Amino acid sequence: MPRNGSLTISEKILLVLQEKGCCSLEELERYTKVRRNELLVYLTKMTRQGIVTRSWGHFAGKKYRKYCLKTTLKKELNLS
C-alpha cells in the first residue's frame, strides 16, 4: 500500500522524542498535533514493545508523567 507522504502517529512520537529527549504528555500533544487520548493509546503500545520508557517528573511541586526514548534504541539508531 503506497504512502502519501504523511507520517504515522508512532513516527511522529519517535521524531519528537528523538529531538527533545523526554517529554510530558502535554508537550507531545503540542508537538505532534495528536489528541491526548490517542497519544495515550500509542504510548502504552510503544511502552509494551520496549521502545519508550515512562517515569515521573516533578516540577513546581506537581508530579507529571514523562516519556523518553529508550537508551538501547538510541544506541541502535546512533542517536546518542
C-alpha positions as CSV (number, residue, x, y, z in Angstrom):
1,M,0.0,0.0,0.0
2,P,1.7,3.3,-1.1
3,R,2.0,6.1,1.4
4,N,1.0,9.6,0.6
5,G,4.0,11.2,2.4
6,S,2.4,11.7,5.8
7,L,3.9,10.3,9.0
8,T,2.1,7.8,11.2
9,I,1.4,8.7,14.8
10,S,4.1,6.4,16.1
11,E,6.7,8.0,13.7
12,K,5.7,11.5,14.9
13,I,6.1,10.4,18.6
14,L,9.5,8.9,17.8
15,L,10.7,12.0,16.0
16,V,9.7,14.3,18.8
17,L,11.3,12.1,21.5
18,Q,14.5,11.8,19.4
19,E,14.7,15.5,19.2
20,K,13.7,16.5,22.7
21,G,14.9,13.6,24.7
22,C,12.0,13.3,27.2
23,C,8.5,15.0,27.0
24,S,5.4,15.2,29.1
25,L,2.1,14.2,27.6
26,E,1.1,17.9,27.1
27,E,4.3,18.6,25.2
28,L,3.8,15.6,23.0
29,E,0.3,16.7,22.3
30,R,1.5,20.2,21.3
31,Y,4.4,19.0,19.1
32,T,2.6,16.1,17.3
33,K,-0.9,17.7,17.0
34,V,-2.4,14.4,18.1
35,R,-5.2,14.2,20.7
36,R,-4.4,13.3,24.2
37,N,-6.4,10.0,24.3
38,E,-5.0,8.8,21.1
39,L,-1.4,9.6,22.3
40,L,-2.0,7.6,25.5
41,V,-3.0,4.6,23.4
42,Y,0.1,4.8,21.2
43,L,2.4,5.5,24.1
44,T,1.1,2.5,26.0
45,K,1.7,0.2,23.0
46,M,5.2,1.6,22.5
47,T,6.0,1.1,26.1
48,R,4.9,-2.6,25.9
49,Q,7.0,-3.0,22.8
50,G,10.0,-1.6,24.7
51,I,10.5,1.5,22.6
52,V,9.5,4.1,25.1
53,T,10.0,4.3,28.9
54,R,7.7,6.1,31.4
55,S,8.8,7.8,34.6
56,W,7.6,10.5,36.9
57,G,8.9,14.1,36.8
58,H,8.5,16.8,39.4
59,F,8.1,20.4,38.7
60,A,6.9,23.2,41.0
61,G,5.6,20.7,43.5
62,K,3.5,18.8,40.9
63,K,4.0,15.3,39.5
64,Y,3.7,14.6,35.8
65,R,4.4,11.6,33.6
66,K,7.4,11.9,31.3
67,Y,8.0,9.7,28.3
68,C,11.6,9.0,27.0
69,L,13.0,7.1,24.1
70,K,14.9,4.0,25.4
71,T,18.6,4.4,25.5
72,T,19.2,1.0,23.9
73,L,17.1,2.2,20.9
74,K,19.1,5.4,20.7
75,K,22.3,3.4,20.5
76,E,20.9,1.1,17.8
77,L,19.9,4.1,15.7
78,N,23.1,6.0,16.5
79,L,21.2,8.9,18.0
80,S,23.1,9.4,21.3
